[in-house]
């Protein structure tokens, strides 16, 4: 799946259980800075919905720039047939919009919107504009607290 930025790619395993995603040097630096706290949290909360990171890899190109990937568990390995839109949510609104260059899905035929948005990886501001909320069952809510 291609994101709107030139260097952002996300790949899914065939069973949708694992994600391989490119990350920037800045994102890697931040990840490394929170790694001890992240590890403690995951160890203390094995049922956490925070994605589990399996590894970070850097590919050194001979004729291209280096590319850094993060390998992680997909917290929602739902078959593609059931997914209308995909989001990469980070909890920020700064530079977190993809749809500013696309028509509003409410203003076009639903079938066209599905096709148009099916390959896009949307971001936080898109989520707020299109969805607004995440609906969580009572039992799942208890597991999150």
ABEGO torsion letter per residue (X at the ends): XBBABAABBBBBBAAGABBBBBBBAAAAAAAAAAAAAAAAAAAABAABABBBBAEBBBBBBAABBBBBBBBBBBABBBBAAABABBBBBAGBABGBBAAAABBBAAABBAAAAAAAAAABBBBAAAAAAAAGBBBBBAAAAAAAX
